[in-house]
């Protein structure tokens, strides 16, 4: 059954605009059952407290998370003062979290060297000031990213009526994908993801399960788009390095890389990145049955991308978490075929 709801003004009706701009209410029609938050089809527990839409923000830090935080603390505390703002802006969600500052305090308490204690205390003070400066500087950038996200979400609405029909039709998903692909690489940054996260959180709070589905689809399209771009650039960089050419030659080769695939598994993987996640199983099964691609070869392509692209992203960043979750789900789907 399709869920249908209409909005007159996207930003204000969903409550994503400042409070002073919000209308008294929004008209919602035929809200359906809750939709799963992530890429898998497992039921979503609607009774659980709603916080962030990203998996990494929904739980207490594990030992692996603490290891990542420790690595970031060590690197940032050793960074030059002029390097700190850029590093903080790339991982603002992690370094501004209570867990991050608690870990700094724990390490300071555990340190036996007085110099190390003072170093960590000074780092905490510098970090607070840097975060305040970065947040202030990025407010305008976040406003721009909000406009980008609004364009993507508007593409999901029916062009004639302005209604959102969930599940989304192929035409609407394709329209969303085209809108994302029109955005520059620099626009698909942490600010873009932070906006999607906050809108998804607001949709959960307001019981707008259909809008959660649309925001989820936005994340899936984002992940496929940026991973595809990164794969192409990585292939071009490797080719240029082997040939002894410079970065300019690598950039020129990136366009040519779009036209080529190393093998059938690479070609299938690239196609998967550009189709709806609902079509993954059918496409994978079709190619497996035709014996064009083996399961092991396709998983190997995904793993190479994890190693060459995802692991190269800022540790703990939203981009890394979203893209890693996307590829983990793809591996699960491949293994299940």
C-alpha positions as CSV (number, residue, x, y, z in Angstrom):
1,X,0.0,0.0,0.0
2,X,1.3,3.4,-0.9
3,X,1.7,6.1,1.6
4,X,0.6,9.6,0.4
5,X,1.2,12.9,2.1
6,X,1.2,16.4,0.7
7,X,3.3,19.4,1.7
8,X,2.8,23.0,0.6
9,X,6.3,24.2,1.6
10,X,8.9,21.5,2.1
11,X,11.2,23.1,4.7
12,X,8.5,24.5,6.9
13,X,5.9,21.8,6.8
14,X,8.4,19.1,7.9
15,X,9.6,21.3,10.8
16,X,13.1,21.5,9.4
17,X,13.0,25.3,9.2
18,X,13.6,27.6,12.2
19,X,10.7,27.6,14.7
20,X,9.6,31.1,13.7
21,X,9.0,29.9,10.2
22,X,7.0,26.7,11.0
23,X,3.3,26.7,10.3
24,X,0.9,25.5,13.0
25,X,0.5,22.1,11.5
26,X,1.1,20.0,8.4
27,X,-1.5,17.9,6.7
28,X,-0.6,14.2,6.5
29,X,-2.7,11.6,4.7
30,X,-2.7,7.8,5.2
31,X,0.5,7.2,7.2
32,X,1.5,3.6,6.6
33,X,3.6,1.2,8.7
34,X,7.0,2.3,9.9
35,X,9.8,1.8,7.4
36,X,13.2,0.3,8.2
37,X,15.9,3.0,8.8
38,X,18.9,1.3,7.2
39,X,19.5,-0.6,4.0
40,X,18.4,-4.0,5.3
41,X,14.8,-5.1,5.3
42,X,14.8,-6.0,9.1
43,X,11.8,-4.6,11.0
44,X,12.4,-1.3,12.7
45,X,11.5,-1.1,16.4
46,X,9.4,2.1,16.5
47,X,9.2,2.0,20.3
48,X,12.9,2.5,20.7
49,X,14.2,6.1,21.5
50,X,14.9,8.0,18.3
51,X,18.2,9.7,18.1
52,X,20.6,9.9,15.2
53,X,19.8,8.2,11.9
54,X,23.3,6.8,11.6
55,X,24.2,3.4,13.0
56,X,27.4,4.6,14.6
57,X,25.6,7.3,16.6
58,X,23.0,4.9,18.2
59,X,25.1,3.0,20.7
60,X,27.8,3.2,23.3
61,X,31.3,3.2,21.9
62,X,32.9,-0.3,21.5
63,X,36.6,-1.1,22.1
64,X,37.1,-0.6,18.3
65,X,35.4,2.9,18.6
66,X,37.6,3.8,21.5
67,X,40.7,2.7,19.6
68,X,39.7,5.1,16.8
69,X,39.0,7.9,19.3
70,X,42.4,7.3,20.8
71,X,44.1,7.4,17.4
72,X,42.3,10.7,16.7
73,X,43.3,12.2,20.1
74,X,46.9,11.3,19.5
75,X,47.0,12.8,16.0
76,X,45.1,15.9,16.9
77,X,47.0,16.6,20.0
78,X,50.2,16.4,18.0
79,X,48.9,18.5,15.1
80,X,50.1,22.1,14.4
81,X,47.6,24.8,15.6
82,X,46.9,25.8,12.0
83,X,46.0,22.2,11.1
84,X,43.5,21.7,13.8
85,X,40.5,23.6,12.3
86,X,40.5,21.6,9.1
87,X,40.9,18.3,10.9
88,X,38.1,19.2,13.3
89,X,35.7,20.2,10.5
90,X,36.2,16.9,8.8
91,X,35.2,14.9,11.9
92,X,33.1,17.4,13.8
93,X,30.5,14.9,14.9
94,X,33.1,12.7,16.6
95,X,35.4,15.3,18.2
96,X,32.5,17.3,19.6
97,X,30.8,14.3,21.2
98,X,30.8,13.8,25.0
99,X,32.6,10.4,24.6
100,X,35.5,12.1,22.9
101,X,36.1,14.6,25.7
102,X,35.5,11.9,28.3
103,X,38.2,9.8,26.7
104,X,40.6,12.8,26.8
105,X,39.9,13.1,30.5
106,X,40.5,9.4,31.1
107,X,43.8,9.5,29.3
108,X,44.9,12.5,31.2
109,X,44.0,10.7,34.5
110,X,45.9,7.6,33.4
111,X,49.0,9.5,32.2
112,X,51.9,9.1,34.6
113,X,54.0,11.7,32.8
114,X,53.2,15.3,34.0
115,X,54.0,16.7,30.5
116,X,51.5,14.3,28.9
117,X,48.8,15.4,31.4
118,X,49.4,19.1,30.6
119,X,49.5,18.4,26.9
120,X,46.1,16.7,27.0
121,X,44.6,19.5,29.2
122,X,45.8,22.1,26.7
123,X,44.5,20.0,23.8
124,X,41.0,19.9,25.4
125,X,41.0,23.7,25.8
126,X,42.2,24.2,22.2
127,X,39.6,21.8,20.9
128,X,36.7,23.6,22.6
129,X,37.8,26.9,21.1
130,X,38.4,25.3,17.7
131,X,35.0,23.6,17.6
132,X,33.3,26.9,18.5
133,X,35.2,28.6,15.6
134,X,34.4,25.8,13.1
135,X,30.7,25.7,14.0
136,X,30.5,29.5,13.5
137,X,32.3,29.3,10.2
138,X,30.2,26.4,8.9
139,X,26.8,27.9,9.6
140,X,26.6,29.4,6.1
141,X,27.9,26.2,4.6
142,X,25.2,24.2,6.4
143,X,22.5,26.6,5.0
144,X,23.8,25.8,1.5
145,X,23.8,22.1,2.2
146,X,20.2,22.3,3.5
147,X,19.2,23.8,0.1
148,X,20.9,20.9,-1.6
149,X,19.1,18.3,0.5
150,X,15.8,20.1,-0.1
151,X,16.4,19.9,-3.8
152,X,17.0,16.1,-3.5
153,X,13.9,15.6,-1.4
154,X,11.8,17.7,-3.8
155,X,12.9,15.5,-6.6
156,X,11.1,12.6,-4.8
157,X,7.7,14.4,-5.1
158,X,5.3,13.9,-7.9
159,X,5.9,16.7,-10.4
160,X,2.2,17.4,-11.0
161,X,0.7,17.3,-7.5
162,X,3.7,17.8,-5.2
163,X,2.7,14.6,-3.3
164,X,5.2,12.1,-2.0
165,X,4.2,8.5,-2.9
166,X,6.0,5.9,-0.8
167,X,7.4,3.4,-1.9
168,X,9.0,5.7,-4.4
169,X,8.5,5.0,-8.1
170,X,11.5,4.3,-10.3
171,X,11.0,7.6,-12.0
172,X,11.2,9.5,-8.6
173,X,14.3,7.5,-7.5
174,X,16.0,8.3,-10.8
175,X,15.1,12.0,-10.4
176,X,16.7,12.0,-6.9
177,X,19.8,10.3,-8.3
178,X,20.1,12.9,-11.1
179,X,19.8,15.7,-8.6
180,X,22.6,14.2,-6.4
181,X,24.8,13.5,-9.4
182,X,24.5,17.2,-10.4
183,X,26.0,18.3,-7.1
184,X,29.7,18.9,-6.9
185,X,31.9,16.6,-5.0
186,X,32.6,19.4,-2.5
187,X,28.9,19.7,-1.8
188,X,28.5,16.1,-0.8
189,X,30.3,16.6,2.4
190,X,29.8,16.2,6.2
191,X,27.4,19.2,6.1
192,X,25.2,17.4,3.6
193,X,25.1,14.3,5.8
194,X,24.5,16.3,9.0
195,X,21.5,17.9,7.3
196,X,20.1,14.5,6.2
197,X,20.7,13.1,9.7
198,X,18.9,16.0,11.4
199,X,16.0,15.9,9.0
200,X,15.7,12.1,9.4
201,X,15.7,12.6,13.2
202,X,13.0,15.2,13.0
203,X,10.9,12.9,10.7
204,X,11.1,10.2,13.3
205,X,10.1,12.5,16.1
206,X,7.1,13.7,14.1
207,X,6.0,10.1,13.1
208,X,6.6,10.8,9.4
209,X,7.7,7.3,8.4
210,X,7.4,8.1,4.7
211,X,9.9,10.9,5.0
212,X,12.3,8.6,6.8
213,X,12.1,6.3,3.8
214,X,12.9,9.3,1.5
215,X,15.9,10.4,3.6
216,X,17.1,6.8,3.7
217,X,16.9,6.7,-0.1
218,X,18.9,9.9,-0.2
219,X,21.7,8.3,1.8
220,X,21.7,5.3,-0.4
221,X,22.0,7.4,-3.5
222,X,24.7,9.6,-1.9
223,X,26.7,6.5,-1.0
224,X,26.5,5.0,-4.5
225,X,27.4,8.3,-6.2
226,X,30.4,9.2,-4.1
227,X,31.8,5.6,-4.0
228,X,31.5,5.4,-7.8
229,X,33.3,8.7,-8.2
230,X,36.0,7.7,-5.7
231,X,36.6,4.3,-7.5
232,X,37.0,6.1,-10.9
233,X,39.5,8.6,-9.4
234,X,41.4,5.8,-7.6
235,X,41.7,3.8,-10.8
236,X,43.0,6.9,-12.6
237,X,45.5,7.7,-9.8
238,X,46.8,4.2,-9.8
239,X,47.2,4.2,-13.6
240,X,49.0,7.5,-13.5
241,X,51.3,6.3,-10.8
242,X,52.2,3.2,-12.7
243,X,52.9,5.3,-15.9
244,X,54.9,7.9,-13.9
245,X,52.5,10.7,-14.8
246,X,51.4,13.6,-12.6
247,X,48.1,14.4,-11.0
248,X,46.9,16.4,-14.0
249,X,47.2,13.3,-16.1
250,X,45.4,11.3,-13.4
251,X,42.5,13.8,-13.5
252,X,42.3,13.5,-17.3
253,X,42.3,9.7,-17.1
254,X,39.3,9.8,-14.6
255,X,36.9,10.6,-17.5
256,X,38.3,7.8,-19.6
257,X,38.0,5.4,-16.6
258,X,34.2,5.8,-16.7
259,X,34.2,4.1,-20.1
260,X,36.2,1.1,-19.0
261,X,35.9,-1.8,-16.5
262,X,38.7,-4.1,-15.6
263,X,36.5,-7.2,-15.7
264,X,32.9,-8.3,-15.5
265,X,32.8,-8.1,-11.7
266,X,34.0,-4.5,-11.7
267,X,31.4,-3.6,-14.4
268,X,28.6,-5.2,-12.3
269,X,29.7,-3.5,-9.2
270,X,29.7,-0.1,-11.0
271,X,26.2,-0.8,-12.3
272,X,25.0,-1.7,-8.8
273,X,26.3,1.6,-7.5
274,X,23.9,3.4,-9.9
275,X,20.7,1.4,-9.4
276,X,18.2,1.4,-6.6
277,X,19.0,-0.9,-3.7
278,X,15.6,-2.6,-4.2
279,X,17.0,-3.9,-7.5
280,X,20.2,-5.2,-6.1
281,X,19.1,-8.8,-5.5
282,X,17.5,-9.2,-8.9
283,X,20.5,-7.8,-10.7
284,X,23.0,-9.9,-8.8
285,X,21.0,-13.1,-9.2
286,X,20.6,-12.5,-12.9
287,X,24.3,-12.1,-13.5
288,X,25.2,-15.1,-11.2
289,X,22.7,-17.3,-13.0
290,X,24.1,-16.2,-16.4
291,X,27.6,-17.2,-15.0
292,X,29.0,-13.8,-16.1
293,X,30.2,-13.1,-12.6
294,X,31.1,-15.3,-9.6
295,X,30.1,-14.4,-6.1
296,X,33.7,-14.4,-4.9
297,X,34.8,-12.0,-7.7
298,X,32.1,-9.5,-6.9
299,X,32.8,-9.6,-3.2
300,X,36.5,-9.1,-4.0
301,X,35.6,-5.9,-5.9
302,X,33.6,-4.6,-3.0
303,X,36.4,-5.4,-0.5
304,X,39.0,-3.7,-2.7
305,X,36.8,-0.6,-2.7
306,X,36.5,-0.8,1.1
307,X,40.3,-0.9,1.4
308,X,41.1,1.7,-1.3
309,X,38.3,4.2,-0.7
310,X,36.5,3.8,2.6
311,X,39.6,3.3,4.8
312,X,41.1,6.4,3.2
313,X,38.3,8.6,4.6
314,X,38.6,10.4,7.9
315,X,38.3,8.0,10.8
316,X,34.9,8.3,12.5
317,X,33.5,10.7,9.9
318,X,29.9,10.4,8.9
319,X,31.0,9.9,5.3
320,X,33.0,6.8,6.3
321,X,30.2,5.4,8.4
322,X,27.5,5.8,5.8
323,X,29.6,4.5,2.9
324,X,30.9,1.6,5.0
325,X,27.4,0.6,6.0
326,X,26.3,0.8,2.4
327,X,29.0,-1.6,1.3
328,X,28.5,-3.9,4.2
329,X,24.9,-4.3,3.2
330,X,25.9,-5.0,-0.4
331,X,28.2,-7.8,0.7
332,X,25.4,-9.3,2.8
333,X,23.1,-9.2,-0.2
334,X,25.7,-10.8,-2.4
335,X,26.4,-13.6,0.1
336,X,22.7,-14.3,0.5
337,X,22.1,-14.9,-3.3
